[in-house]
Amino acid sequence: MRCKPSAGNKNLKHKKGLWSPDEDKKLKDYILNYGLGCWSSVPINAGLQRNGKSCRLRWTNYLRPGLKRGKFTTHEEEIIVNLHGVLGNK
């Protein structure tokens, strides 16, 4: 079942390109306050001129709490090497 975005957004032009810090803050604040739901309605309710897919990808890949960035630790590298030895390239 699909969620229904508001009917008045058919002719809106979606913004493309780099995200501004203000847009990041709006998206993060909205999701932290209201939670995850229908991604096509998130940009409308958060006051963004983006499409739902862009918001979902921005949240998933850059903004969500607990997202770890940077190099692997020595312990994580050992786990990867051991699992590769057991599972191969699966």
Number of C-alpha atoms within 10 A of each C-alpha: 3 6 10 9 17 11 6 7 9 8 6 10 10 12 12 10 7 7 13 8 9 10 18 17 12 15 23 19 13 17 15 11 9 10 11 11 10 14 16 20 15 24 24 16 13 18 12 18 15 21 19 19 13 18 22 18 11 16 16 12 9 12 16 13 10 6 9 9 7 5 8 11 9 9 8 11 12 12 12 13 12 12 12 12 10 10 9 9 7 5
